[in-house]
Amino acid sequence: MSMQNLYLLVPLAPLVGAIAAGLFGKCLGRAWSHRITIALVAVSFFASLAIFNDVLAGNVFNGAVYTWLTSGGTSFQVGFLIDRLTVTMMLVVTFVSLMVHIYTIGYMQDDDGYQRFFSYISLFTFSMLMLVMANNFMQLFFGWEAVGLVSYLLIGFWFKKDTAIYANLKAFLVNRVGDFGFLLGIGLVLMVFGTLDYAAVFANAASHANDMAPIPGVSWNLMSAICILLFIGAMGKSAQFPLHVWLPDSMEGPTPISALIHAATMVTAGIFMVARMSPLFELSDTALSFVMVIGAITALFMGFLGIIQNDIKRVVAYSTLSQLGYMTVALGASAYSVAIFHLMTHAFFKALLFLAAGSVIIAMHHNQDIRYMGGLKKYMPITWITSLIGSLALIGTPFFSGFYSKDSIIEAVALSHLPGSGFAYFAVVAGVFVTAFYSFRMYFLVFHGKERYDQVPHDGHHSADAGHAAHDAHHADAHDAHAHDDHAVAHDDHGHHGGKPHETPWVVTLPLILLAIPSVLIGYIAIEPMLHGGYFGDAIFISEQHPVMHELKAEFHGAFAMALHSLTTLPLWLAVAGVASAAFFYLKRPDIPAAIQKKFGFIYTLLDNKYYFDRFNDWFFAGGARGASGFLWKFGDVKLIDGLMVNGSAKLVGMFSGLVRHLQSGYIYHYAFSMIIGVFVLLTVRNWF
């Protein structure tokens, strides 16, 4: 098979699987639906491996495969850019997607929409691959919108559940805000460069570095405007402040899709896009500072929210927000390869943490509240050890994958001199303690301490807070009698609350083990080539004005030496302090958190309300839209259009005809009198003028 055919095979294989399971799922049945989709995603993964080897041998591809539209002198094409940045993303997306596909067999076993779910996640994989393989802005936008659409379908997968419908609508609308900026940015690229092809745009970028916006009275640098508008798109997709509000609510979808959205696909699209656009961003310090500050706010303040969450999936969701902030900070520091490195390591350990959370949820009969767990270590040894590995990687423990990427981000920010780098450095360092605290708070409450299963309220579906009260409402429907993937419960002889938890089946635990291995090793193996060995080559451009990566390379003396050196640095001891604090508060003195919450109730209320962003959005944007539509309906539609234009016209004609009717009496003397009066008026007017 030629390499070009292999390139086509990577995105098309999951697409074929999505079509097969989606359109013919009922004919194929459950088993064949998952066999076909998993086999085709595996084909995509192994094809990506073959392409990876080919690219390492020095073969790069950039070309069109299909011309979609020609308008004037502009061609809109489907094309692939296959370089080291692309193949890295292809491997991450296809591997994590393959693990999630396998895991789904166990997790969704008793769900009525089994084939539909496999169709959606395969379509999601296709969309993300089209995005990362694009060689032009049009195809990038196609993939961008496609992952947004499929995420809408997946977050609202249980479409009879009100909270899921609210969450997917929220995700869709917030992403529309970001996508509006993204589309404006692409429009500006076309206006300035006359093409949407990456290679042509990047080749001419430097010549437009000082162009000013052709708007009278405004001195805007066009390159800064393009980069900031493109990044607004990334703020929506990669859930950066203030467009972060949709991501925690995306937990309303089934756990496998939480792992896929949060780890390998949609939320990393924005990070990848900024790295791909490095030749543009390097020309604007303004845009880089903007990126860095937004990332820093997200990294620190979203981490704070993770501390008070009680829903196991939402803790991991806020962790994702915080880690995306770290990646964004690295982008702002011109450390694009560090951001992609953290994207890769994070994909493995975050997918692991989500799937482990799903394993716990199955064992706990769909109680997701970590306050009603405890002591699971002895019942679920595989889930326990893999969760520990994922948590250690997340907090940046030396020799684990997350350590190498996270520490590299902190060092890169320390070396940056851009405006905002001081605040960003404080945020990422303080975030280390926060991350360690909330991660191990969850870990200790779930796997250690005393067992608290008997304290679960009688409805069996205690949700973490009032906001999640409807979280498992779909169990009441006939549609969702088994919908929450509860095959472990369905075959449990102990009844809903009577039995002890037990380890989940191999289709759930095997992906955990396969994700735990790279969560430990991938950072140690990859840091030297990816960050300091020129792995990305020409795929990422860094200006000489931003020497952060050169300075980072000068300080690097090997992965082992980096881990040893960290033993004397502040971030490691902050992580240790975070773990120790979590152990003290939740294992030794579990009474203290409640006392702190009571004493500092205003802070807890602020965090519990997520800084009131949702309330503000509901009041200002949603309420404003409803108020405006009500005004337009009452005044514009009812009074102006119906009242004045339609009914008013009819009334005017009626009034006029009423007057005319008095003149048309049918009596000759009336007409004679009218004629005499008319002649008199005409003669009078003639004499006057």
NORHULIN-V761121 format. One record per residue. N is the residue number from 1. SS is DSSP state (A for helix, B for strand, O for the rest). PSI is psi in degrees with one decimal (none if undefined). NEAR is the number of other ideal C-beta (glycine too) atoms within 8 Angstrom. Layout:
n | ss | psi | near
N | SS | PSI | NEAR
N | SS | PSI | NEAR
This chain:
n | ss | psi | near
1 | O | 133.0 | 4
2 | O | 159.4 | 5
3 | A | -35.8 | 9
4 | A | -37.4 | 9
5 | A | -35.6 | 8
6 | A | -39.3 | 12
7 | A | -43.4 | 13
8 | A | -34.9 | 9
9 | A | -35.8 | 11
10 | A | -54.4 | 15
11 | A | -29.5 | 11
12 | A | -29.7 | 9
13 | A | -51.0 | 13
14 | A | -31.2 | 17
15 | A | -43.4 | 11
16 | A | -42.2 | 9
17 | A | -41.0 | 16
18 | A | -42.2 | 14
19 | A | -43.3 | 10
20 | A | -49.5 | 14
21 | A | -33.4 | 17
22 | A | -45.3 | 12
23 | A | -31.0 | 5
24 | A | 16.8 | 9
25 | A | -39.0 | 15
26 | A | -35.9 | 6
27 | A | -40.5 | 5
28 | A | -31.2 | 11
29 | A | 171.8 | 8
30 | A | -49.8 | 7
31 | A | -47.2 | 6
32 | A | -28.3 | 8
33 | A | -47.0 | 16
34 | A | -30.7 | 14
35 | A | -45.7 | 8
36 | A | -47.3 | 12
37 | A | -41.8 | 18
38 | A | -41.9 | 12
39 | A | -40.7 | 9
40 | A | -33.2 | 13
41 | A | -35.5 | 17
42 | A | -40.6 | 9
43 | A | -44.3 | 10
44 | A | -40.8 | 17
45 | A | -47.0 | 13
46 | A | -33.1 | 8
47 | A | -38.4 | 12
48 | A | -37.9 | 13
49 | A | -43.7 | 9
50 | A | -41.6 | 9
51 | A | -38.2 | 15
52 | A | -46.3 | 11
53 | A | -38.4 | 8
54 | A | -40.6 | 9
55 | A | -38.6 | 13
56 | A | -29.2 | 7
57 | O | -2.4 | 6
58 | O | 9.1 | 5
59 | O | 112.3 | 7
60 | O | 141.5 | 7
61 | B | 136.1 | 10
62 | B | 106.3 | 11
63 | B | 162.2 | 8
64 | B | 145.6 | 9
65 | B | -14.7 | 10
66 | B | 131.1 | 7
67 | B | 115.2 | 9
68 | B | -39.8 | 7
69 | B | 140.4 | 6
70 | B | 123.5 | 7
71 | B | 111.7 | 5
72 | O | -124.6 | 4
73 | O | 6.7 | 3
74 | B | 128.6 | 10
75 | B | 135.8 | 7
76 | B | 116.2 | 11
77 | B | 154.0 | 13
78 | B | 121.1 | 8
79 | B | 162.9 | 14
80 | B | 139.9 | 12
81 | B | 107.4 | 12
82 | B | 101.6 | 12
83 | O | -168.3 | 12
84 | A | -32.1 | 11
85 | A | -43.7 | 13
86 | A | -49.1 | 13
87 | A | -30.9 | 13
88 | A | -47.1 | 11
89 | A | -39.7 | 12
90 | A | -42.9 | 15
91 | A | -43.4 | 12
92 | A | -47.8 | 13
93 | A | -48.2 | 14
94 | A | -37.3 | 15
95 | A | -49.6 | 10
96 | A | -38.8 | 17
97 | A | -40.7 | 18
98 | A | -43.8 | 12
99 | A | -41.9 | 13
100 | A | -38.2 | 16
101 | A | -45.9 | 15
102 | A | -46.2 | 11
103 | A | -35.7 | 15
104 | A | -29.8 | 13
105 | A | -45.8 | 11
106 | A | -39.9 | 13
107 | A | -36.0 | 13
108 | O | 19.2 | 13
109 | O | -39.2 | 10
110 | O | 18.9 | 9
111 | O | 139.9 | 13
112 | O | -28.6 | 7
113 | O | 31.9 | 10
114 | A | -53.5 | 13
115 | A | -38.3 | 13
116 | A | -39.4 | 11
117 | A | -44.3 | 16
118 | A | -37.6 | 16
119 | A | -45.3 | 17
120 | A | -46.2 | 15
121 | A | -29.8 | 17
122 | A | -39.7 | 17
123 | A | -36.4 | 14
124 | A | -44.0 | 17
125 | A | -44.4 | 15
126 | A | -46.4 | 14
127 | A | -43.8 | 14
128 | A | -36.9 | 15
129 | A | -38.8 | 16
130 | A | -35.7 | 13
131 | A | -50.0 | 16
132 | A | -23.6 | 13
133 | A | -4.0 | 14
134 | B | 146.0 | 15
135 | O | 12.7 | 13
136 | B | 161.9 | 12
137 | A | -30.4 | 12
138 | A | -46.9 | 11
139 | A | -35.9 | 14
140 | A | -44.4 | 11
141 | A | -36.4 | 11
142 | A | -51.2 | 11
143 | A | -38.8 | 16
144 | A | -49.1 | 15
145 | A | -33.2 | 9
146 | A | -43.4 | 13
147 | A | -32.8 | 16
148 | A | -42.5 | 13
149 | A | -47.7 | 9
150 | A | -32.0 | 12
151 | A | -36.2 | 15
152 | A | -44.8 | 12
153 | A | -36.2 | 10
154 | A | -41.1 | 17
155 | A | -36.8 | 16
156 | O | 30.4 | 14
157 | O | -43.5 | 14
158 | O | 82.9 | 14
159 | O | -2.4 | 7
160 | O | 4.7 | 7
161 | O | 115.9 | 12
162 | A | -41.8 | 7
163 | A | -32.9 | 12
164 | A | -39.9 | 15
165 | A | -40.8 | 10
166 | A | -43.1 | 10
167 | A | -42.2 | 16
168 | A | -31.5 | 17
169 | A | -40.7 | 10
170 | A | -45.7 | 11
171 | A | -43.4 | 15
172 | A | -45.8 | 10
173 | A | -42.2 | 8
174 | A | -39.5 | 12
175 | A | -27.7 | 14
176 | A | -35.1 | 9
177 | A | -49.7 | 11
178 | A | -40.8 | 15
179 | A | -26.5 | 13
180 | A | -45.0 | 9
181 | A | -41.5 | 16
182 | A | -44.1 | 16
183 | A | -38.6 | 10
184 | A | -40.1 | 9
185 | A | -43.7 | 16
186 | A | -38.8 | 13
187 | A | -40.5 | 8
188 | A | -39.1 | 12
189 | A | -45.8 | 12
190 | A | -38.7 | 12
191 | A | -43.8 | 7
192 | A | -43.5 | 10
193 | A | -17.7 | 10
194 | O | 11.5 | 7
195 | O | 158.8 | 8
196 | O | 7.6 | 11
197 | B | 127.3 | 10
198 | A | -53.0 | 12
199 | A | -44.5 | 9
200 | A | -40.1 | 9
201 | A | -48.2 | 15
202 | A | -36.2 | 10
203 | A | -31.4 | 6
204 | A | 4.1 | 9
205 | O | -45.0 | 12
206 | A | -33.6 | 6
207 | A | -15.4 | 5
208 | A | 11.1 | 11
209 | O | -31.3 | 8
210 | O | 11.1 | 5
211 | O | 140.5 | 9
212 | B | 151.2 | 8
213 | O | 132.9 | 10
214 | O | 55.3 | 3
215 | O | 120.9 | 6
216 | O | 133.4 | 3
217 | O | 3.6 | 3
218 | O | 129.2 | 6
219 | O | 69.8 | 5
220 | O | 134.1 | 9
221 | B | 125.1 | 12
222 | A | -37.9 | 12
223 | A | -39.9 | 14
224 | A | -41.8 | 11
225 | A | -44.4 | 12
226 | A | -48.2 | 13
227 | A | -41.8 | 15
228 | A | -40.3 | 13
229 | A | -42.0 | 13
230 | A | -40.0 | 16
231 | A | -29.2 | 15
232 | A | -37.3 | 15
233 | A | -43.0 | 17
234 | A | -32.9 | 17
235 | A | -35.2 | 15
236 | A | -54.6 | 17
237 | A | -44.2 | 16
238 | O | 16.6 | 14
239 | O | 53.9 | 14
240 | O | 147.5 | 14
241 | O | 134.6 | 11
242 | O | 13.5 | 5
243 | O | 27.0 | 14
244 | O | -9.5 | 12
245 | A | -20.8 | 13
246 | A | -27.0 | 13
247 | A | -47.5 | 13
248 | A | -36.7 | 12
249 | A | -17.3 | 13
250 | A | -6.7 | 16
251 | A | -11.6 | 11
252 | A | -17.8 | 14
253 | O | 167.6 | 15
254 | O | 152.0 | 14
255 | A | -40.7 | 13
256 | A | -36.1 | 15
257 | A | -27.0 | 16
258 | A | -44.2 | 16
259 | A | -41.1 | 16
260 | A | -43.2 | 16
261 | A | -44.3 | 14
262 | A | -25.6 | 14
263 | A | -52.9 | 15
264 | A | -13.0 | 12
265 | O | -101.7 | 16
266 | A | -49.3 | 11
267 | A | -18.8 | 14
268 | A | -7.3 | 15
269 | A | -41.4 | 17
270 | A | -39.9 | 16
271 | A | -46.7 | 17
272 | A | -43.9 | 14
273 | A | -43.1 | 14
274 | A | -39.9 | 17
275 | A | -40.8 | 14
276 | A | -34.1 | 9
277 | O | 16.8 | 10
278 | A | -36.4 | 13
279 | A | -24.3 | 10
280 | A | -47.8 | 14
281 | A | -31.5 | 14
282 | O | -15.5 | 13
283 | O | -0.4 | 11
284 | O | 101.7 | 12
285 | A | -31.2 | 8
286 | A | -48.6 | 9
287 | A | -42.1 | 13
288 | A | -41.8 | 16
289 | A | -41.6 | 12
290 | A | -46.3 | 11
291 | A | -45.8 | 14
292 | A | -43.9 | 19
293 | A | -42.6 | 12
294 | A | -44.1 | 14
295 | A | -40.3 | 19
296 | A | -43.6 | 16
297 | A | -44.8 | 11
298 | A | -45.2 | 17
299 | A | -43.3 | 17
300 | A | -51.0 | 15
301 | A | -26.9 | 10
302 | A | -28.4 | 14
303 | A | -40.5 | 16
304 | A | -37.9 | 9
305 | A | -28.9 | 14
306 | A | -25.2 | 15
307 | A | -34.1 | 11
308 | O | 2.0 | 8
309 | O | 142.8 | 11
310 | O | -13.7 | 9
311 | B | 123.2 | 15
312 | A | -38.5 | 14
313 | A | -31.6 | 13
314 | A | -30.5 | 12
315 | A | -46.1 | 15
316 | A | -32.6 | 15
317 | A | -44.6 | 14
318 | A | -29.9 | 15
319 | A | -41.7 | 16
320 | A | -44.9 | 14
321 | A | -47.5 | 16
322 | A | -43.8 | 17
323 | A | -33.6 | 13
324 | A | -34.4 | 15
325 | A | -41.8 | 19
326 | A | -46.2 | 15
327 | A | -41.7 | 17
328 | A | -38.9 | 21
329 | A | -43.0 | 17
330 | A | -40.6 | 17
331 | A | -42.9 | 18
332 | A | -25.8 | 18
333 | O | 8.8 | 19
334 | O | 17.0 | 15
335 | O | 62.8 | 14
336 | A | -41.4 | 14
337 | A | -32.4 | 13
338 | A | -40.9 | 16
339 | A | -44.4 | 16
340 | A | -36.2 | 17
341 | A | -44.9 | 16
342 | A | -35.5 | 17
343 | A | -43.7 | 13
344 | A | -50.5 | 14
345 | A | -41.0 | 17
346 | A | -36.0 | 13
347 | A | -41.2 | 13
348 | A | -52.3 | 16
349 | A | -25.4 | 17
350 | A | -38.4 | 17
351 | A | -41.0 | 17
352 | A | -46.0 | 17
353 | A | -38.3 | 14
354 | A | -45.4 | 15
355 | A | -33.5 | 18
356 | A | -39.9 | 13
357 | A | -39.9 | 12
358 | A | -38.6 | 16
359 | A | -42.6 | 14
360 | A | -42.4 | 15
361 | A | -41.8 | 13
362 | A | -48.7 | 16
363 | A | -29.5 | 15
364 | O | 16.8 | 12
365 | O | 37.8 | 10
366 | O | 22.0 | 13
367 | O | 120.7 | 13
368 | O | 4.1 | 13
369 | B | 116.5 | 13
370 | A | -14.5 | 13
371 | A | -16.0 | 9
372 | A | 33.8 | 12
373 | O | -139.2 | 15
374 | O | 140.9 | 13
375 | O | 20.4 | 11
376 | A | -12.2 | 14
377 | A | -44.6 | 9
378 | A | -20.5 | 5
379 | O | -28.2 | 11
380 | O | 69.9 | 15
381 | A | -36.8 | 9
382 | A | -46.1 | 10
383 | A | -38.6 | 16
384 | A | -51.6 | 11
385 | A | -37.3 | 9
386 | A | -35.9 | 15
387 | A | -39.8 | 15
388 | A | -42.7 | 10
389 | A | -47.0 | 14
390 | A | -41.7 | 16
391 | A | -41.0 | 13
392 | A | -38.1 | 10
393 | A | -40.7 | 19
394 | A | -41.0 | 14
395 | O | -2.1 | 15
396 | O | 41.8 | 15
397 | O | 132.5 | 10
398 | O | 140.2 | 10
399 | O | -12.5 | 7
400 | O | 157.3 | 14
401 | A | -41.0 | 16
402 | A | -28.3 | 18
403 | A | -47.4 | 15
404 | A | -41.3 | 15
405 | A | -39.3 | 16
406 | A | -43.8 | 13
407 | A | -35.3 | 13
408 | A | -36.8 | 16
409 | A | -46.3 | 18
410 | A | -42.5 | 13
411 | A | -40.1 | 10
412 | A | -42.4 | 15
413 | A | -37.9 | 15
414 | A | -30.5 | 7
415 | A | -12.6 | 10
416 | O | 146.0 | 14
417 | O | 13.9 | 4
418 | O | 151.9 | 11
419 | O | 132.3 | 5
420 | O | -10.0 | 11
421 | A | -29.9 | 12
422 | A | -47.9 | 6
423 | A | -41.6 | 9
424 | A | -40.4 | 17
425 | A | -44.6 | 11
426 | A | -43.6 | 9
427 | A | -45.2 | 14
428 | A | -30.5 | 16
429 | A | -46.9 | 11
430 | A | -35.0 | 10
431 | A | -23.1 | 14
432 | A | -46.6 | 16
433 | A | -45.8 | 11
434 | A | -45.4 | 15
435 | A | -46.1 | 17
436 | A | -38.4 | 16
437 | A | -52.3 | 13
438 | A | -31.5 | 16
439 | A | -45.9 | 16
440 | A | -19.1 | 14
441 | A | -49.5 | 13
442 | A | -46.7 | 13
443 | A | -47.1 | 13
444 | A | -41.1 | 13
445 | A | -31.6 | 12
446 | A | -46.0 | 13
447 | A | -15.0 | 12
448 | O | -177.7 | 10
449 | O | -171.5 | 10
450 | O | 154.3 | 5
451 | O | 131.1 | 6
452 | O | 23.4 | 11
453 | A | -31.5 | 12
454 | A | -8.4 | 6
455 | A | -3.0 | 6
456 | O | 133.0 | 12
457 | O | 157.9 | 5
458 | O | -21.8 | 4
459 | O | -13.5 | 5
460 | O | -6.3 | 11
461 | O | 47.7 | 9
462 | O | 125.6 | 10
463 | O | 161.4 | 12
464 | O | -29.5 | 12
465 | O | 175.4 | 8
466 | A | -30.6 | 4
467 | A | -19.4 | 4
468 | A | 16.9 | 11
469 | O | -30.2 | 6
470 | O | 12.2 | 9
471 | O | -38.1 | 11
472 | O | 28.7 | 9
473 | A | -27.1 | 10
474 | A | -13.9 | 13
475 | A | -22.4 | 11
476 | A | -21.7 | 5
477 | O | 152.4 | 10
478 | O | -37.3 | 4
479 | O | -37.3 | 8
480 | O | 33.3 | 15
481 | O | -35.0 | 7
482 | O | 15.4 | 10
483 | O | -19.2 | 14
484 | O | 40.2 | 12
485 | O | 27.6 | 14
486 | O | 49.8 | 11
487 | A | -28.3 | 12
488 | A | -34.8 | 11
489 | A | -38.5 | 10
490 | A | -31.5 | 9
491 | O | 20.3 | 6
492 | O | 121.9 | 9
493 | O | -11.4 | 5
494 | O | -5.1 | 6
495 | A | -176.2 | 7
496 | A | -36.1 | 6
497 | A | -12.4 | 9
498 | A | -33.3 | 5
499 | O | 165.6 | 9
500 | O | 152.9 | 5
501 | O | 157.7 | 9
502 | O | 163.9 | 9
503 | O | 147.2 | 9
504 | O | 165.4 | 12
505 | O | 169.6 | 8
506 | A | -30.2 | 5
507 | A | -18.9 | 10
508 | A | -43.6 | 15
509 | A | -29.3 | 14
510 | A | -48.7 | 9
511 | A | -32.9 | 13
512 | A | -45.1 | 15
513 | A | -43.1 | 10
514 | A | -27.0 | 8
515 | A | -26.9 | 17
516 | A | -32.5 | 13
517 | A | -54.8 | 8
518 | A | -25.4 | 10
519 | A | -26.9 | 17
520 | A | -46.2 | 11
521 | A | -29.8 | 9
522 | A | -33.4 | 12
523 | A | -45.6 | 16
524 | A | -39.5 | 10
525 | A | -41.9 | 6
526 | A | -16.0 | 11
527 | A | -42.8 | 15
528 | A | -51.8 | 10
529 | A | -40.8 | 9
530 | A | -37.9 | 14
531 | A | -32.7 | 15
532 | A | -3.7 | 10
533 | O | 12.2 | 7
534 | O | 28.9 | 6
535 | O | -44.3 | 9
536 | O | -17.5 | 12
537 | A | -129.2 | 8
538 | A | -3.7 | 6
539 | A | -28.9 | 9
540 | O | 130.9 | 12
541 | O | 132.1 | 8
542 | O | 127.1 | 9
543 | O | 153.0 | 8
544 | O | -18.6 | 4
545 | O | -14.5 | 6
546 | O | 83.7 | 12
547 | O | 18.8 | 7
548 | A | -47.3 | 12
549 | A | -35.4 | 14
550 | A | -42.4 | 7
551 | A | -38.1 | 9
552 | A | -41.4 | 16
553 | A | -39.8 | 9
554 | A | -29.4 | 6
555 | A | -7.1 | 7
556 | O | 127.6 | 10
557 | O | 30.2 | 5
558 | O | 152.4 | 7
559 | A | -40.8 | 10
560 | A | -45.9 | 6
561 | A | -35.9 | 8
562 | A | -42.7 | 13
563 | A | -41.7 | 11
564 | A | -41.8 | 8
565 | A | -32.8 | 8
566 | A | -19.6 | 12
567 | A | -18.4 | 8
568 | A | 6.7 | 4
569 | O | 157.5 | 9
570 | A | -45.4 | 6
571 | A | -41.1 | 13
572 | A | -43.8 | 11
573 | A | -27.0 | 8
574 | A | -40.0 | 13
575 | A | -44.2 | 15
576 | A | -43.2 | 9
577 | A | -38.0 | 10
578 | A | -44.3 | 17
579 | A | -44.6 | 12
580 | A | -41.4 | 8
581 | A | -43.5 | 9
582 | A | -42.2 | 16
583 | A | -43.1 | 11
584 | A | -47.7 | 10
585 | A | -32.3 | 12
586 | A | -10.0 | 11
587 | A | -45.8 | 9
588 | A | -51.1 | 6
589 | O | 70.0 | 6
590 | O | -7.2 | 10
591 | A | -22.1 | 6
592 | A | -45.2 | 9
593 | A | -39.8 | 9
594 | A | -38.7 | 8
595 | A | -40.7 | 8
596 | A | -42.1 | 8
597 | A | -38.4 | 9
598 | A | -40.6 | 7
599 | A | -39.2 | 6
600 | O | 50.4 | 8
601 | A | -33.2 | 8
602 | A | -36.2 | 6
603 | A | -43.4 | 7
604 | A | -43.2 | 10
605 | A | -41.4 | 8
606 | A | -45.8 | 9
607 | A | -39.5 | 12
608 | A | -30.0 | 8
609 | O | 11.5 | 9
610 | A | 46.7 | 10
611 | A | 18.3 | 8
612 | A | 18.1 | 8
613 | A | -45.0 | 10
614 | A | -41.9 | 9
615 | A | -42.4 | 8
616 | A | -45.7 | 8
617 | A | -41.3 | 10
618 | A | -40.4 | 9
619 | A | -49.1 | 8
620 | A | -55.2 | 8
621 | A | -55.1 | 7
622 | A | -45.8 | 9
623 | A | -41.1 | 9
624 | A | -41.4 | 9
625 | A | -41.7 | 8
626 | A | -41.6 | 8
627 | A | -43.7 | 8
628 | A | -41.3 | 8
629 | A | -36.0 | 8
630 | A | -42.8 | 8
631 | A | -45.6 | 9
632 | A | -34.6 | 9
633 | A | -49.6 | 9
634 | A | -45.9 | 9
635 | A | -51.9 | 9
636 | A | -49.6 | 10
637 | A | -55.6 | 10
638 | A | -51.7 | 10
639 | A | -47.7 | 9
640 | A | -55.0 | 10
641 | A | -59.4 | 9
642 | A | -48.9 | 9
643 | A | -51.8 | 10
644 | A | -52.0 | 8
645 | A | -52.3 | 9
646 | A | -64.0 | 9
647 | A | -34.1 | 9
648 | A | -42.3 | 9
649 | A | -43.7 | 8
650 | A | -42.0 | 8
651 | A | -40.5 | 8
652 | A | -45.3 | 8
653 | A | -39.6 | 8
654 | A | -43.2 | 8
655 | A | -45.6 | 8
656 | A | -45.0 | 8
657 | A | -31.4 | 8
658 | A | -41.1 | 8
659 | A | -45.5 | 8
660 | A | -34.0 | 8
661 | A | -35.0 | 7
662 | A | -30.2 | 7
663 | A | -32.5 | 8
664 | O | 69.0 | 6
665 | O | -26.1 | 6
666 | O | -5.4 | 4
667 | O | 133.4 | 6
668 | A | -37.3 | 5
669 | A | -28.2 | 6
670 | A | -43.2 | 10
671 | A | -39.6 | 8
672 | A | -42.8 | 8
673 | A | -41.6 | 8
674 | A | -41.8 | 9
675 | A | -43.1 | 8
676 | A | -45.7 | 8
677 | A | -39.7 | 8
678 | A | -45.4 | 8
679 | A | -40.9 | 8
680 | A | -43.5 | 8
681 | A | -44.8 | 8
682 | A | -45.1 | 8
683 | A | -39.0 | 8
684 | A | -46.5 | 8
685 | A | -41.1 | 8
686 | A | -42.0 | 7
687 | A | -34.7 | 6
688 | A | -43.3 | 5
689 | O | none | 4
